[in-house]
């Protein structure tokens, strides 16, 4: 497979190349991301675009973290209920294989990405203490599907799932909102 589109010199050239391979008319509507979002992902190394015989394939390296908490024999699992984008109010419901998801790159070590996610997204924001919590690698796998964020674009995701086990009696699991520069992410807990 030959990498393509990343070497395009401008956004307009990128859009023209993309338009020749996939229908982008619904991108940016509903929960779908925009062409600009994909352009920024490619520039940041969070997505790669490769040429295939039948068109193009987007490559991603997502890292997931499942957050679990046990209290008095009850196992709680944190999950991302929804996201609202600040710029245009778009709402997105995601069904992640873990509680939170982070974008990695082909060069990232998954362990570094998950440590960064814990520090940036959970430490001091989650309504439970992270003291003495334990992280472990659960599994690695590859999936090929049509991207929900980019309708019609084939995507190969090289996924890694970690698990964070919080210690008992360090608070009670409550809903919370993570406020980021571009979006609000709403988290809740369910009994597993």
MARKOL-249092 format. One line per 5 residues: their letters; for each residue y, x, z of N, C-alpha, C, O. Coordinates in pm, 1 decimal, m for minus. Layout:
<pts>
A	Y/X/Z/Y/X/Z/Y/X/Z/Y/X/Z  ...
</pts>
This chain:
<pts>
XXXXX	m117.7/84.6/0.0/0.0/0.0/0.0/123.8/89.0/0.0/130.6/188.7/71.8  219.0/51.7/m80.2/342.4/128.6/m92.5/456.0/53.9/m23.2/477.8/m65.0/m46.2  529.4/128.6/64.4/641.9/65.3/132.9/749.8/34.2/30.4/775.9/113.8/m59.9  811.8/m81.5/44.9/915.5/m124.5/m47.7/1028.5/m192.4/29.9/1016.1/m211.7/150.9  1131.4/m226.8/m32.4/1247.7/m295.8/21.4/1328.1/m214.9/123.3/1450.4/m228.4/127.4
XXXXX	1264.0/m130.9/206.2/1339.0/m54.4/304.8/1436.2/40.8/235.1/1544.1/68.9/287.3  1398.7/89.5/119.2/1483.1/184.2/47.8/1595.1/118.8/m31.9/1672.1/188.6/m98.0  1605.7/m13.2/m27.1/1714.2/m78.8/m99.3/1846.9/m36.1/m39.0/1857.7/m15.5/81.9  1947.1/m23.1/m123.8/2075.3/32.9/m81.5/2170.0/m68.9/m20.4/2265.7/m30.3/46.6  2146.7/m196.0/m41.2/2238.1/m296.7/11.9/2161.1/m422.5/48.9/2047.0/m442.9/7.5
XXXXX	2226.8/m505.9/127.9/2166.0/m632.8/166.0/2141.7/m719.8/42.7/2037.8/m785.0/32.5  2236.9/m721.2/m51.1/2221.2/m802.5/m172.7/2100.1/m758.2/m253.8/2026.8/m841.6/m306.9  2079.1/m627.6/m263.5/1962.6/m575.7/m335.7/1833.2/m615.2/m262.7/1733.9/m651.8/m325.6  1836.2/m607.2/m130.3/1721.5/m648.4/m48.4/1689.4/m795.4/m72.7/1573.3/m832.0/m90.9  1793.1/m879.9/m72.9/1773.8/m1023.2/m93.2/1717.1/m1051.8/m232.6/1628.8/m1136.5/m246.9
XXXXX	1765.9/m983.2/m333.9/1714.5/m1002.3/m469.4/1566.8/m966.1/m477.7/1488.0/m1039.9/m536.9  1529.0/m852.8/m418.6/1387.7/m811.8/m418.4/1301.3/m914.4/m346.5/1192.8/m949.6/m392.8  1350.7/m961.4/m233.2/1277.0/m1058.9/m153.3/1261.2/m1190.6/m228.4/1152.7/m1248.8/m232.2  1371.2/m1236.7/m287.9/1372.5/m1363.5/m360.6/1270.9/m1364.6/m475.7/1217.7/m1470.1/m510.5  1244.2/m1248.3/m534.2/1146.7/m1239.0/m644.2/1002.6/m1253.9/m595.6/912.7/m1279.5/m675.7
XXXXX	980.0/m1237.8/m464.4/843.7/m1239.2/m411.6/809.4/m1359.4/m323.9/692.0/m1393.2/m308.6  911.0/m1424.4/m266.1/883.6/m1533.3/m171.9/998.1/m1634.7/m177.7/1112.8/m1598.5/m203.8  965.9/m1761.4/m153.2/1066.7/m1867.7/m150.3/1141.2/m1860.9/m17.3/1082.4/m1887.0/87.7  1269.5/m1826.2/m20.5/1348.3/m1809.9/102.7/1444.4/m1926.9/126.8/1532.9/m1917.6/211.9  1427.6/m2035.5/53.0/1523.8/m2147.0/62.4/1525.1/m2215.2/198.8/1626.7/m2274.1/235.8
XXXXX	1414.9/m2209.1/275.3/1412.0/m2274.4/406.9/1441.0/m2177.3/521.9/1444.1/m2218.1/638.0  1461.7/m2051.7/490.8/1489.3/m1953.9/596.0/1625.1/m1983.4/658.4/1720.7/m2016.4/588.2  1633.0/m1971.4/790.2/1757.6/m2000.6/861.3/1772.1/m2146.7/898.9/1874.0/m2186.4/955.4  1670.8/m2227.8/868.1/1673.7/m2369.9/901.9/1567.4/m2399.4/1007.1/1460.2/m2338.8/1007.3  1598.3/m2493.1/1096.4/1503.6/m2525.6/1203.1/1477.1/m2401.8/1287.4/1571.5/m2336.1/1331.3
XXXXX	1350.5/m2368.6/1311.0/1315.2/m2250.7/1389.6/1301.9/m2124.2/1308.4/1272.1/m2018.1/1363.3  1323.7/m2133.4/1176.8/1306.7/m2016.0/1090.1/1423.3/m1918.8/1103.3/1538.6/m1958.7/1119.7  1390.1/m1790.5/1095.7/1492.8/m1686.9/1097.7/1555.3/m1674.3/959.4/1507.7/m1733.4/862.5  1662.5/m1596.2/951.9/1735.5/m1578.1/826.7/1694.1/m1450.0/755.7/1625.4/m1365.8/813.5  1736.1/m1435.3/630.1/1713.0/m1311.7/556.1/1781.0/m1195.5/628.5/1728.0/m1084.5/632.6
XXXXX	1898.5/m1221.8/685.5/1970.4/m1118.7/761.5/1886.8/m1070.1/880.0/1886.6/m951.2/911.7  1816.2/m1162.3/944.9/1729.8/m1123.8/1056.7/1621.2/m1026.6/1010.4/1595.5/m925.6/1075.8  1557.6/m1058.0/897.1/1452.7/m970.0/844.3/1511.6/m835.2/803.8/1452.0/m731.2/831.9  1626.4/m835.4/738.8/1693.7/m711.4/698.5/1716.4/m622.4/821.5/1689.2/m502.4/817.9  1766.4/m682.2/929.6/1791.6/m605.6/1052.2/1662.4/m554.2/1115.1/1659.9/m443.6/1169.2
XXXXX	1554.6/m633.7/1108.4/1424.7/m589.0/1159.7/1373.5/m468.4/1081.4/1322.8/m372.7/1139.9  1387.0/m473.3/949.3/1341.2/m362.7/864.9/1423.3/m237.0/893.6/1367.8/m127.9/906.5  1554.5/m252.3/903.6/1641.4/m136.9/932.2/1610.5/m75.6/1068.7/1617.7/46.1/1085.4  1576.0/m160.4/1167.1/1544.8/m112.4/1302.1/1401.7/m59.3/1314.1/1366.8/0.0/1416.1  1318.1/m79.6/1211.1/1179.4/m35.6/1216.7/1086.9/m133.3/1284.9/969.8/m102.3/1307.1
XXXXX	1137.6/m252.8/1319.3/1056.4/m354.3/1386.7/966.7/m429.9/1289.2/868.0/m491.4/1329.8  1000.8/m425.3/1161.6/917.8/m481.7/1055.1/913.7/m379.7/942.9/1008.5/m304.3/921.0  803.2/m379.2/873.8/790.4/m298.2/753.2/751.8/m391.2/639.9/686.0/m492.8/662.2  791.9/m357.5/519.6/755.5/m437.1/402.3/677.9/m346.0/308.2/725.9/m239.3/269.9  557.8/m388.8/271.4/475.3/m310.2/180.1/442.9/m392.8/56.5/430.6/m515.2/62.6
XXXXX	429.8/m324.3/m53.9/395.0/m387.3/m180.9/244.9/m408.4/m185.7/167.0/m318.4/m154.1  205.6/m526.8/m225.1/63.9/m557.8/m247.5/47.4/m603.3/m391.0/145.2/m627.1/m461.8  m75.1/m614.7/m432.1/m103.1/m658.2/m569.0/m42.9/m794.6/m598.2/6.9/m818.3/m708.3  m47.0/m885.1/m499.9/1.5/m1022.0/m520.6/141.2/m1046.5/m464.8/181.0/m1162.2/m451.3  215.7/m943.9/m432.4/349.7/m963.9/m377.4/382.1/m863.1/m269.4/357.9/m743.4/m285.1
XXXXX	437.6/m913.0/m158.4/474.3/m825.0/m48.4/409.2/m870.5/81.3/370.1/m986.3/96.2  398.9/m777.7/173.6/339.5/m804.1/303.7/431.8/m745.5/410.0/471.2/m629.1/402.2  465.7/m826.7/508.6/544.7/m780.2/622.5/449.1/m726.7/727.9/347.7/m789.4/758.7  482.0/m610.6/782.9/402.2/m548.6/887.5/480.9/m556.3/1018.5/601.2/m530.3/1020.1  413.2/m592.1/1128.6/477.6/m594.6/1260.1/384.8/m532.5/1364.1/264.2/m519.8/1342.4
XXXXX	443.7/m493.8/1477.8/369.9/m429.4/1586.3/408.8/m492.4/1719.6/466.4/m425.1/1805.0  377.9/m622.0/1738.8/419.9/m689.8/1862.1/337.6/m647.6/1983.8/218.0/m620.0/1975.1  406.7/m643.9/2096.6/344.7/m611.8/2224.8/364.5/m734.7/2313.6/475.7/m786.1/2325.7  256.4/m781.1/2375.1/262.3/m898.6/2461.1/224.6/m861.1/2604.1/144.8/m770.3/2627.7  283.4/m932.6/2697.7/254.6/m911.5/2838.7/228.5/m1046.8/2901.9/314.8/m1134.6/2899.9
XXXXX	110.6/m1063.7/2957.5/77.1/m1185.9/3028.6/105.7/m1161.7/3176.8/52.6/m1067.7/3236.1  189.2/m1246.3/3236.0/228.4/m1230.9/3376.0/153.6/m1334.0/3458.9/166.8/m1454.5/3437.4  74.2/m1284.6/3554.6/m8.1/m1370.7/3639.6/31.1/m1352.3/3785.9/70.7/m1243.7/3828.1  19.4/m1460.7/3861.9/51.4/m1457.6/4004.3/m49.3/m1543.4/4078.2/m72.2/m1658.9/4042.2  m109.0/m1487.0/4181.0/m205.6/m1561.9/4262.6/m144.7/m1584.8/4400.0/m96.0/m1491.3/4463.6
XXXXX	m147.6/m1709.3/4445.3/m99.2/m1740.8/4579.5/m193.1/m1842.2/4642.1/m211.8/m1951.9/4589.5  m251.1/m1805.2/4753.4/m342.1/m1891.1/4828.9/m450.3/m1952.6/4739.6/m478.6/m2072.2/4747.3  m508.9/m1869.7/4656.3/m619.9/m1911.6/4571.3/m581.4/m1980.7/4441.9/m669.9/m2015.0/4363.5  m452.1/m2002.9/4416.0/m407.4/m2067.0/4292.0/m352.9/m1960.3/4197.9/m268.9/m1879.1/4236.9  m401.0/m1960.7/4073.5/m357.1/m1864.3/3973.3/m250.9/m1928.8/3884.2/m277.1/m2029.2/3817.9
XXXXX	m131.4/m1870.4/3883.1/m20.9/m1916.3/3800.0/m2.2/m1819.5/3683.8/m19.6/m1698.5/3698.2  33.8/m1875.4/3567.9/62.3/m1795.2/3448.6/203.1/m1828.9/3400.6/236.3/m1945.7/3380.3  285.5/m1726.1/3382.6/420.2/m1746.8/3331.2/411.4/m1765.0/3179.4/330.4/m1699.9/3113.3  495.5/m1854.1/3124.2/497.9/m1870.8/2979.3/640.6/m1896.1/2932.1/725.5/m1944.3/3007.1  664.0/m1862.8/2807.5/793.7/m1884.6/2744.0/795.4/m2026.7/2690.5/722.7/m2059.8/2596.9
XXXXX	879.2/m2110.9/2750.9/883.6/m2251.4/2712.1/959.3/m2271.8/2581.0/915.9/m2348.7/2495.2  1074.6/m2201.9/2565.4/1153.1/m2215.7/2442.4/1265.2/m2112.6/2441.3/1294.8/m2048.3/2542.0  1326.8/m2099.0/2323.3/1443.5/m2012.9/2305.8/1553.1/m2092.8/2237.4/1525.8/m2177.2/2152.0  1677.8/m2065.4/2275.9/1792.6/m2123.9/2206.6/1883.1/m2008.4/2165.8/1922.7/m1926.5/2248.7  1915.4/m2003.0/2035.9/1999.5/m1896.7/1983.8/2146.2/m1932.1/2004.9/2189.9/m2041.9/1970.2
XXXXX	2221.8/m1839.1/2061.8/2362.5/m1861.9/2095.6/2448.9/m1887.4/1972.8/2539.0/m1971.3/1976.0  2421.5/m1815.2/1864.9/2506.8/m1819.9/1746.3/2515.1/m1957.9/1683.1/2623.9/m2005.4/1650.4  2400.2/m2022.1/1665.8/2400.2/m2148.9/1592.9/2325.3/m2262.5/1663.4/2311.7/m2371.1/1607.2  2276.9/m2238.8/1784.9/2210.1/m2343.5/1860.7/2067.8/m2373.7/1817.2/2005.6/m2467.0/1868.1  2014.5/m2293.6/1721.1/1875.8/m2315.6/1679.3/1783.2/m2303.4/1799.2/1803.1/m2218.3/1885.9
XXXXX	1682.7/m2388.3/1803.4/1584.1/m2385.0/1910.6/1449.7/m2345.5/1852.3/1412.2/m2389.5/1743.6  1377.7/m2262.0/1925.7/1248.1/m2214.2/1878.1/1146.6/m2226.1/1990.5/1169.6/m2179.6/2102.2  1033.8/m2289.0/1959.2/920.5/m2299.0/2051.2/817.2/m2198.1/2001.5/779.1/m2199.5/1884.4  772.8/m2111.4/2090.6/674.0/m2011.1/2050.8/547.7/m2029.3/2133.8/552.9/m2070.0/2249.9  435.2/m1998.7/2072.7/307.1/m2002.8/2141.7/253.3/m1860.0/2140.9/178.0/m1821.2/2051.6
XXXXX	292.8/m1782.9/2241.3/256.6/m1641.9/2247.3/119.7/m1622.7/2311.4/76.1/m1705.7/2391.2  51.4/m1512.7/2276.6/m75.0/m1482.7/2344.8/m53.2/m1428.2/2486.0/m149.8/m1399.2/2556.6  70.7/m1414.3/2526.8/105.4/m1367.7/2660.5/229.3/m1440.7/2708.2/278.4/m1531.7/2641.5  280.0/m1400.5/2824.3/399.3/m1463.5/2880.3/525.8/m1423.4/2806.2/613.8/m1506.2/2782.7  534.5/m1296.8/2769.6/650.3/m1248.8/2694.7/603.4/m1162.4/2578.4/494.2/m1105.7/2581.2
XXXXX	687.1/m1153.6/2477.3/656.5/m1072.0/2361.3/771.9/m977.7/2332.8/888.4/m1013.9/2349.3  739.5/m857.7/2290.2/838.6/m756.9/2253.8/806.5/m704.5/2115.4/690.1/m694.9/2076.4  909.9/m671.0/2042.5/890.7/m609.0/1912.0/870.3/m460.2/1931.4/951.1/m393.6/1996.0  763.8/m408.8/1876.2/742.1/m265.3/1874.5/766.6/m214.7/1733.8/796.2/m292.9/1643.4  754.6/m85.0/1715.1/761.7/m26.3/1581.3/631.5/48.3/1557.0/550.7/63.8/1648.5
XXXXX	610.7/94.3/1435.1/488.3/167.5/1403.2/480.8/298.1/1481.0/372.5/354.6/1496.0  593.5/346.8/1530.5/598.0/475.4/1601.2/591.7/461.0/1753.0/571.2/560.3/1822.8  608.8/340.5/1805.3/611.4/319.8/1950.0/473.4/332.5/2012.9/371.9/300.0/1951.4  472.0/380.4/2136.5/352.2/373.9/2219.5/358.0/239.2/2291.5/456.9/211.7/2359.4  256.4/154.9/2279.2/259.9/22.6/2342.3/289.1/27.8/2492.6/358.5/m59.6/2544.7
XXXXX	237.2/128.9/2562.8/259.7/141.0/2706.8/408.9/157.1/2737.8/457.9/102.7/2836.8  480.9/231.7/2653.5/624.9/250.7/2674.3/700.9/120.4/2651.5/794.7/88.6/2724.7  659.8/45.2/2549.2/726.1/m81.6/2518.0/706.9/m181.6/2630.9/801.1/m251.4/2668.2  586.2/m189.4/2685.7/560.9/m287.0/2792.0/634.5/m248.1/2920.1/683.3/m335.8/2991.4  643.5/m118.2/2950.8/719.9/m74.3/3068.8/867.5/m109.6/3053.5/931.7/m153.1/3149.0
XXXXX	921.0/m90.6/2932.3/1060.7/m124.2/2904.9/1082.6/m275.4/2918.2/1184.0/m318.6/2973.0  988.3/m355.4/2868.7/998.8/m501.9/2877.3/1000.2/m547.5/3022.9/1078.1/m635.5/3059.4  916.0/m489.4/3104.6/912.5/m526.3/3246.5/1046.5/m495.1/3311.6/1100.7/m576.7/3386.1  1099.1/m378.0/3283.3/1226.9/m336.2/3343.5/1342.8/m424.0/3295.1/1424.6/m468.0/3375.9  1350.3/m449.8/3163.9/1464.3/m522.5/3107.4/1454.8/m673.9/3121.9/1556.7/m739.9/3141.8
XXXXX	1335.2/m730.0/3112.4/1322.0/m875.4/3107.7/1274.3/m939.1/3237.4/1293.3/m1059.0/3258.1  1212.9/m860.6/3324.7/1158.4/m920.8/3445.2/1221.7/m868.2/3573.7/1254.2/m946.6/3662.9  1239.4/m738.0/3584.2/1286.9/m677.7/3708.0/1423.3/m733.8/3748.1/1522.7/m714.3/3678.1  1426.8/m802.8/3860.5/1550.0/m862.4/3909.6/1581.9/m998.6/3850.6/1676.7/m1063.8/3894.4  1504.7/m1043.1/3752.1/1531.9/m1171.7/3686.9/1425.3/m1275.6/3719.1/1453.9/m1395.0/3727.9
XXXXX	1303.3/m1229.3/3736.4/1192.3/m1318.6/3766.9/1203.5/m1359.5/3915.0/1242.8/m1277.4/3997.8  1169.8/m1483.9/3949.4/1185.8/m1528.3/4088.1/1073.9/m1479.5/4182.2/1051.8/m1538.5/4288.0  1004.7/m1373.4/4144.0/900.8/m1313.9/4227.9/922.7/m1163.1/4231.9/979.8/m1106.0/4139.0  878.6/m1100.1/4336.5/891.9/m955.2/4350.1/790.6/m884.3/4259.7/676.7/m929.1/4246.4  832.3/m774.1/4198.1/741.5/m693.8/4116.0/680.0/m579.3/4196.4/602.1/m500.1/4143.3
XXXXX	715.7/m571.1/4325.2/666.7/m463.0/4410.0/514.3/m463.1/4415.9/452.6/m567.4/4437.6  454.2/m346.5/4396.6/308.1/m325.8/4401.0/232.2/m402.7/4293.3/110.6/m418.8/4304.4  300.9/m451.0/4188.7/230.4/m520.7/4080.7/152.1/m419.3/3997.5/182.0/m299.9/3998.7  53.2/m467.7/3926.4/m33.1/m379.4/3848.5/m37.8/m425.2/3702.5/m49.3/m544.5/3674.6  m28.6/m328.8/3609.4/m33.0/m356.4/3466.2/m160.3/m293.6/3409.3/m196.7/m181.2/3443.9
XXXXX	m227.2/m368.5/3321.2/m345.1/m311.9/3253.6/m350.6/m359.8/3109.8/m304.5/m469.3/3077.4  m407.7/m276.6/3024.1/m428.4/m309.7/2883.0/m546.6/m404.4/2873.4/m653.5/m376.4/2927.5  m527.6/m518.2/2803.6/m637.5/m613.7/2785.4/m707.8/m595.8/2651.8/m830.4/m586.1/2646.0  m626.9/m591.4/2540.9/m691.8/m577.6/2410.3/m591.7/m544.8/2300.8/m470.8/m561.9/2316.6  m646.7/m496.4/2187.8/m570.5/m469.3/2066.2/m641.8/m542.0/1952.8/m764.8/m543.6/1948.2
XXXXX	m566.0/m602.1/1861.1/m625.1/m670.4/1748.1/m523.0/m684.6/1635.1/m402.8/m668.2/1655.8  m573.1/m715.2/1516.4/m487.8/m734.3/1399.0/m508.5/m874.6/1345.8/m621.3/m922.6/1334.6  m396.7/m940.3/1312.7/m402.5/m1073.8/1251.7/m318.2/m1073.5/1125.4/m213.8/m1008.8/1118.2  m365.5/m1146.6/1027.3/m289.6/m1164.4/903.6/m266.6/m1313.7/886.0/m360.5/m1393.4/887.6  m139.1/m1350.3/869.0/m103.6/m1491.7/859.7/30.0/m1505.2/787.4/95.6/m1406.1/755.4
XXXXX	67.9/m1628.5/762.8/202.1/m1655.7/710.0/295.6/m1663.8/830.9/268.8/m1736.1/926.8  404.2/m1589.6/824.7/496.8/m1582.5/938.3/560.7/m1717.6/965.1/610.0/m1783.1/873.3  559.8/m1760.0/1093.1/629.0/m1883.3/1129.8/780.2/m1862.5/1124.2/854.9/m1953.6/1088.5  824.1/m1743.6/1159.3/967.7/m1713.5/1159.2/1024.0/m1699.7/1018.1/1143.1/m1721.6/996.0  938.1/m1663.4/922.6/979.0/m1645.6/782.9/880.3/m1721.1/693.5/785.7/m1661.5/642.0
XXXXX	901.6/m1852.3/674.7/806.1/m1934.5/599.2/773.5/m1874.3/461.8/862.1/m1835.5/385.8  643.4/m1868.4/433.5/596.1/m1819.1/304.3/573.0/m1669.2/298.2/516.2/m1620.6/200.4  614.7/m1594.6/398.8/601.3/m1449.1/396.9/473.4/m1406.8/469.2/459.6/m1427.6/589.8  379.7/m1347.1/394.2/255.8/m1298.3/454.5/288.6/m1183.9/549.8/369.6/m1096.6/519.1  223.5/m1186.4/666.6/250.9/m1087.7/769.9/120.9/m1036.7/829.8/30.3/m1114.0/861.0
XXXXX	113.6/m906.1/845.3/2.7/m844.9/918.4/59.0/m794.9/1050.6/144.7/m706.6/1053.5  9.5/m852.4/1160.4/56.8/m815.2/1293.9/m49.8/m733.2/1364.5/m163.7/m777.1/1379.8  m11.8/m614.3/1406.8/m99.2/m524.6/1481.9/m62.2/m542.1/1629.0/32.1/m480.2/1678.3  m138.1/m627.6/1698.6/m99.3/m677.1/1831.0/m167.5/m601.3/1945.0/m279.5/m551.8/1932.5  m94.1/m594.8/2057.3/m146.4/m535.6/2180.2/m108.8/m628.7/2295.0/5.4/m673.8/2303.6
XXXXX	m204.9/m657.6/2383.3/m182.3/m746.4/2497.4/m207.8/m672.1/2628.0/m313.7/m612.5/2647.7  m108.5/m676.9/2716.9/m120.0/m622.6/2851.7/m117.7/m738.9/2950.3/m80.6/m851.1/2915.7  m158.0/m709.8/3073.3/m153.8/m810.2/3178.5/m85.1/m749.3/3300.8/m116.2/m637.3/3341.5  8.6/m824.4/3358.5/78.4/m784.9/3480.1/33.9/m877.8/3591.0/57.6/m998.5/3584.6  m30.1/m823.1/3691.9/m76.2/m901.8/3805.3/19.1/m881.4/3921.9/30.0/m771.6/3976.4
XXXXX	88.1/m988.8/3959.5/180.0/m984.5/4072.5/101.9/m1006.2/4201.5/2.1/m1078.2/4204.5  148.6/m943.9/4305.5/79.5/m951.7/4433.9/106.3/m1086.1/4501.7/213.2/m1144.0/4482.8  11.2/m1136.3/4580.1/28.7/m1265.1/4647.0/141.3/m1262.2/4750.8/178.5/m1156.7/4802.1  193.8/m1379.9/4779.4/292.4/m1401.1/4885.0/421.8/m1321.9/4863.4/481.5/m1273.3/4959.4  464.6/m1309.1/4738.7/590.4/m1240.7/4709.5/692.6/m1339.5/4653.3/773.8/m1304.5/4567.6
XXXXX	687.5/m1460.7/4701.7/776.8/m1564.0/4652.4/694.7/m1678.4/4595.4/572.9/m1683.6/4613.0  761.6/m1769.4/4527.4/691.9/m1881.5/4464.0/736.6/m1888.7/4318.4/855.4/m1872.9/4290.6  644.5/m1912.2/4224.6/681.6/m1915.2/4082.9/772.6/m2033.5/4050.1/733.1/m2149.0/4066.0  893.3/m2004.5/4004.9/991.5/m2106.9/3967.6/1038.6/m2081.4/3825.2/1035.6/m1968.2/3776.7  1081.9/m2187.6/3759.2/1139.5/m2175.0/3624.8/1263.7/m2087.1/3632.4/1333.4/m2084.3/3733.8
XXXXX	1290.5/m2014.5/3521.9/1412.9/m1935.9/3514.6/1453.8/m1917.6/3369.6/1373.8/m1937.4/3278.2  1580.2/m1879.2/3349.4/1635.6/m1858.4/3215.6/1677.7/m1713.5/3204.0/1750.1/m1662.0/3289.2  1632.1/m1647.5/3098.2/1673.1/m1510.9/3068.0/1786.2/m1518.7/2965.8/1766.6/m1568.4/2854.8  1904.3/m1470.0/3002.9/2019.9/m1473.4/2913.7/2034.3/m1337.1/2846.5/2055.9/m1235.7/2912.9  2021.8/m1336.6/2713.5/2037.7/m1214.8/2634.9/2158.7/m1231.8/2544.4/2216.1/m1340.5/2536.8
XXXXX	2197.6/m1125.4/2476.1/2319.0/m1130.7/2393.9/2309.2/m1234.2/2281.8/2409.6/m1296.4/2247.0  2189.3/m1253.9/2224.4/2176.3/m1345.4/2110.5/2106.9/m1477.3/2143.4/2110.7/m1571.1/2063.8  2042.7/m1484.8/2261.9/1965.8/m1605.8/2288.8/1944.5/m1627.3/2437.8/1962.0/m1537.2/2519.9  1905.6/m1751.3/2469.4/1858.2/m1788.3/2602.0/1707.8/m1811.8/2588.2/1663.5/m1878.7/2494.9  1629.4/m1756.8/2681.0/1486.3/m1780.3/2681.1/1449.9/m1849.0/2812.3/1481.9/m1799.8/2920.5
XXXXX	1382.5/m1963.5/2801.3/1345.7/m2044.9/2916.4/1199.3/m2017.6/2951.0/1110.7/m2033.6/2867.0  1175.0/m1976.1/3075.8/1039.6/m1946.8/3122.1/999.0/m2048.0/3228.3/1082.0/m2098.1/3304.2  869.7/m2076.5/3231.7/813.9/m2165.0/3333.2/676.1/m2110.9/3372.0/632.4/m2008.7/3319.1  609.3/m2177.9/3462.3/477.3/m2137.5/3510.2/379.8/m2253.4/3495.6/418.3/m2369.7/3508.4  255.2/m2221.8/3469.3/149.5/m2324.2/3466.4/30.0/m2272.7/3546.5/7.1/m2152.2/3557.4
XX	m43.9/m2365.7/3601.1/m165.1/m2328.2/3674.0/m272.6/m2300.8/3570.9/m295.0/m2381.0/3480.2  m337.8/m2189.3/3585.0/m439.1/m2147.3/3487.4/m577.0/m2187.4/3535.4/m676.1/m2161.0/3467.4
</pts>
